[in-house]
């Protein structure tokens, strides 16, 4: 048997948002507009920290015990700088 995709489908009550890396290397996670028109956001040093802080903030705002958050990266979260040295021939 072959394994299927490793991505777990999001639950129906998921909250969608975005995550991006700013110029200083910090990660900003924010949600799209919610019912009351409020937008929640959080900043962290790593993508996981930003997501965790945003989940905690949403739990307080929405008065729920569990928050299922699906974040879409706007730009590459990792900064891979591969340098290729060209040797003149």
ChimeraX commands (.cxc) that place a marker at each C-alpha (Angstrom):
marker #1 position 0.00,0.00,0.00 radius 0.5
marker #1 position 1.28,3.42,-0.83 radius 0.5
marker #1 position 0.89,6.30,1.54 radius 0.5
marker #1 position -1.39,9.10,0.56 radius 0.5
marker #1 position -0.68,12.78,0.99 radius 0.5
marker #1 position 0.68,13.76,4.38 radius 0.5
marker #1 position -1.38,16.93,4.62 radius 0.5
marker #1 position -4.25,16.55,7.03 radius 0.5
marker #1 position -7.40,18.28,5.75 radius 0.5
marker #1 position -8.46,21.29,7.77 radius 0.5
marker #1 position -11.53,20.92,9.95 radius 0.5
marker #1 position -14.72,22.72,8.99 radius 0.5
marker #1 position -14.41,25.17,11.87 radius 0.5
marker #1 position -10.86,26.25,10.99 radius 0.5
marker #1 position -9.73,29.85,11.12 radius 0.5
marker #1 position -7.71,30.92,8.11 radius 0.5
marker #1 position -4.92,33.44,8.09 radius 0.5
marker #1 position -1.56,34.38,6.67 radius 0.5
marker #1 position 2.01,34.30,7.89 radius 0.5
marker #1 position 4.90,36.28,6.50 radius 0.5
marker #1 position 8.46,37.23,7.32 radius 0.5
marker #1 position 9.26,40.91,7.66 radius 0.5
marker #1 position 12.53,42.64,6.83 radius 0.5
marker #1 position 13.89,42.26,10.36 radius 0.5
marker #1 position 13.53,38.46,10.31 radius 0.5
marker #1 position 10.47,38.31,12.58 radius 0.5
marker #1 position 7.35,36.39,11.61 radius 0.5
marker #1 position 3.91,38.00,11.56 radius 0.5
marker #1 position 0.80,35.83,11.67 radius 0.5
marker #1 position -2.65,37.34,11.19 radius 0.5
marker #1 position -6.18,36.19,10.52 radius 0.5
marker #1 position -8.61,37.29,7.86 radius 0.5
marker #1 position -11.62,39.31,8.99 radius 0.5
marker #1 position -13.79,37.50,11.51 radius 0.5
marker #1 position -17.50,37.92,12.31 radius 0.5
marker #1 position -17.09,41.00,14.44 radius 0.5
marker #1 position -14.74,42.64,11.95 radius 0.5
marker #1 position -11.75,42.22,14.23 radius 0.5
marker #1 position -8.42,41.05,12.90 radius 0.5
marker #1 position -6.02,39.29,15.24 radius 0.5
marker #1 position -2.26,39.25,14.70 radius 0.5
marker #1 position 0.85,38.10,16.54 radius 0.5
marker #1 position 4.60,38.47,16.05 radius 0.5
marker #1 position 7.21,35.87,16.92 radius 0.5
marker #1 position 10.84,34.96,16.31 radius 0.5
marker #1 position 9.90,31.68,14.59 radius 0.5
marker #1 position 6.86,30.68,12.51 radius 0.5
marker #1 position 5.77,28.19,15.19 radius 0.5
marker #1 position 5.96,30.83,17.92 radius 0.5
marker #1 position 3.92,33.32,15.88 radius 0.5
marker #1 position 1.27,30.65,15.20 radius 0.5
marker #1 position 1.13,29.62,18.87 radius 0.5
marker #1 position 0.76,33.22,20.04 radius 0.5
marker #1 position -2.00,33.85,17.50 radius 0.5
marker #1 position -3.85,30.70,18.59 radius 0.5
marker #1 position -3.64,31.83,22.23 radius 0.5
marker #1 position -4.94,35.28,21.31 radius 0.5
marker #1 position -7.85,33.80,19.32 radius 0.5
marker #1 position -8.81,31.51,22.19 radius 0.5
marker #1 position -9.15,34.56,24.43 radius 0.5
marker #1 position -10.96,36.71,21.84 radius 0.5
marker #1 position -13.45,34.04,20.78 radius 0.5
marker #1 position -13.75,32.41,24.24 radius 0.5
marker #1 position -13.08,28.92,22.92 radius 0.5
marker #1 position -10.90,26.11,24.26 radius 0.5
marker #1 position -9.43,24.97,20.96 radius 0.5
marker #1 position -8.52,26.92,17.85 radius 0.5
marker #1 position -7.71,25.20,14.58 radius 0.5
marker #1 position -5.58,27.66,12.64 radius 0.5
marker #1 position -4.57,27.28,8.98 radius 0.5
marker #1 position -1.87,29.76,7.93 radius 0.5
marker #1 position -0.81,30.39,4.34 radius 0.5
marker #1 position 2.70,31.80,3.81 radius 0.5
marker #1 position 2.80,34.94,1.66 radius 0.5
marker #1 position 6.51,34.70,0.96 radius 0.5
marker #1 position 9.14,32.03,1.59 radius 0.5
marker #1 position 9.56,31.64,5.35 radius 0.5
marker #1 position 13.07,30.25,5.10 radius 0.5
marker #1 position 15.90,32.39,3.84 radius 0.5
marker #1 position 18.02,30.11,1.69 radius 0.5
marker #1 position 20.93,31.96,0.18 radius 0.5
marker #1 position 22.82,29.52,-1.96 radius 0.5
marker #1 position 25.90,31.07,-3.46 radius 0.5
marker #1 position 27.27,29.56,-6.59 radius 0.5
marker #1 position 30.85,30.46,-7.28 radius 0.5
marker #1 position 31.49,30.77,-10.97 radius 0.5
marker #1 position 35.01,30.03,-11.98 radius 0.5
marker #1 position 36.13,31.79,-15.10 radius 0.5
marker #1 position 37.31,29.47,-17.84 radius 0.5
marker link #1:1,2 radius 0.2
marker link #1:2,3 radius 0.2
marker link #1:3,4 radius 0.2
marker link #1:4,5 radius 0.2
marker link #1:5,6 radius 0.2
marker link #1:6,7 radius 0.2
marker link #1:7,8 radius 0.2
marker link #1:8,9 radius 0.2
marker link #1:9,10 radius 0.2
marker link #1:10,11 radius 0.2
marker link #1:11,12 radius 0.2
marker link #1:12,13 radius 0.2
marker link #1:13,14 radius 0.2
marker link #1:14,15 radius 0.2
marker link #1:15,16 radius 0.2
marker link #1:16,17 radius 0.2
marker link #1:17,18 radius 0.2
marker link #1:18,19 radius 0.2
marker link #1:19,20 radius 0.2
marker link #1:20,21 radius 0.2
marker link #1:21,22 radius 0.2
marker link #1:22,23 radius 0.2
marker link #1:23,24 radius 0.2
marker link #1:24,25 radius 0.2
marker link #1:25,26 radius 0.2
marker link #1:26,27 radius 0.2
marker link #1:27,28 radius 0.2
marker link #1:28,29 radius 0.2
marker link #1:29,30 radius 0.2
marker link #1:30,31 radius 0.2
marker link #1:31,32 radius 0.2
marker link #1:32,33 radius 0.2
marker link #1:33,34 radius 0.2
marker link #1:34,35 radius 0.2
marker link #1:35,36 radius 0.2
marker link #1:36,37 radius 0.2
marker link #1:37,38 radius 0.2
marker link #1:38,39 radius 0.2
marker link #1:39,40 radius 0.2
marker link #1:40,41 radius 0.2
marker link #1:41,42 radius 0.2
marker link #1:42,43 radius 0.2
marker link #1:43,44 radius 0.2
marker link #1:44,45 radius 0.2
marker link #1:45,46 radius 0.2
marker link #1:46,47 radius 0.2
marker link #1:47,48 radius 0.2
marker link #1:48,49 radius 0.2
marker link #1:49,50 radius 0.2
marker link #1:50,51 radius 0.2
marker link #1:51,52 radius 0.2
marker link #1:52,53 radius 0.2
marker link #1:53,54 radius 0.2
marker link #1:54,55 radius 0.2
marker link #1:55,56 radius 0.2
marker link #1:56,57 radius 0.2
marker link #1:57,58 radius 0.2
marker link #1:58,59 radius 0.2
marker link #1:59,60 radius 0.2
marker link #1:60,61 radius 0.2
marker link #1:61,62 radius 0.2
marker link #1:62,63 radius 0.2
marker link #1:63,64 radius 0.2
marker link #1:64,65 radius 0.2
marker link #1:65,66 radius 0.2
marker link #1:66,67 radius 0.2
marker link #1:67,68 radius 0.2
marker link #1:68,69 radius 0.2
marker link #1:69,70 radius 0.2
marker link #1:70,71 radius 0.2
marker link #1:71,72 radius 0.2
marker link #1:72,73 radius 0.2
marker link #1:73,74 radius 0.2
marker link #1:74,75 radius 0.2
marker link #1:75,76 radius 0.2
marker link #1:76,77 radius 0.2
marker link #1:77,78 radius 0.2
marker link #1:78,79 radius 0.2
marker link #1:79,80 radius 0.2
marker link #1:80,81 radius 0.2
marker link #1:81,82 radius 0.2
marker link #1:82,83 radius 0.2
marker link #1:83,84 radius 0.2
marker link #1:84,85 radius 0.2
marker link #1:85,86 radius 0.2
marker link #1:86,87 radius 0.2
marker link #1:87,88 radius 0.2
marker link #1:88,89 radius 0.2
view
